Amino acid sequence: MTQPYTEDQWQQVLALGEQVDRDLVTHDVRLTMGGEPTFVATENRDATSWMTPPCAA
C-alpha cells in the first residue's frame, strides 16, 4: 500500500506495529542504538575480517 492510506490501511499498519512490539517482548529481543562498533571480536581483533577501510568524507 502507498500513501495516502485509507483509515483501514492505517489501522492495519498500527496493528502490525503492535504485533511486532508484542513479539519482541515475548522473545526477549532488545534493540539498542549507538556505541560503535556494534560487533567486536573476542579473539584476534586485528584479523583482516574485522578491518574495513576508512570512509571517505
HELIX and SHEET records of a PDB file:
HELIX    1   1 GLU A    7  THR A   26  1                                  20    
HELIX    2   2 THR A   48  TRP A   50  5                                   3    
END                                                                             
